Amino acid sequence: MSNTILYFHGFKSSSNSDKAQEFKKFIENKTSQTKIIIPDLEDDFKEAHKQIETLIDENSPNILYMGSSLGGYYALYFAQLYKSKSVLINPAIAPLNDFEIHLGKNENYATGNKFTISKDDISYVRSLHHKKILEPKNNLILLESGDEILNYVESSSYFRGSYIDIFYPAQLSVDDWQKEYAKFKKERDGKKEDEV
């Protein structure tokens, strides 16, 4: 079992995102055996990559990768690279279609940091993926049907063979985390849900 969870926030977001903080509270209330790290990822994709590699070096080997949106994209990449497991919430999927709308000047909604994205930057972030899902059963995919940006139908097709839960119509709540945690423990331990 993983002793560390690395949770990566989405594009133009921060470690203070509602999803990240809700999940952090949930884990801290459930166990003292697991450390959860939610870094403020750099807006520059190459710098974010280096930052994640450093976190992996400092916390290996028992890491579960988790993320939302672009953070889910990163989490899948590193989980596959290091043959680990992932939990992905509305993850961005390769090849990051329509990412060109972010070319030029941008501002991080959470931090106010201003940054520029070039075609080379988009090529770089697109390079951070594997041609196929290597071990589908190592991934739990949580999709919200009401996500404004990511298409849950495309995502469920992309992750065929993985564990997928689709939430209709809106966002994951603390109650949903409880249910997902119970399912995860049941699957892991081979127990009935009422024994969890």
FENHU-V954732 format. One record per helix or strand of 2 or more residues. SS is the DSSP state (H for helix, E for strand). FROM is the first residue (numbers start at 1). TO is the last residue. If there is no record, write none. Layout:
<<SS & FROM & TO> <SS & FROM & TO>>
This chain:
<<E & 4 & 8> <H & 18 & 30> <E & 35 & 37> <H & 45 & 59> <E & 63 & 68> <H & 70 & 81> <E & 85 & 89> <H & 99 & 102> <E & 104 & 107> <E & 114 & 117> <H & 119 & 126> <H & 136 & 138> <E & 139 & 144> <H & 152 & 158> <E & 163 & 167> <H & 174 & 189> <H & 193 & 195>>
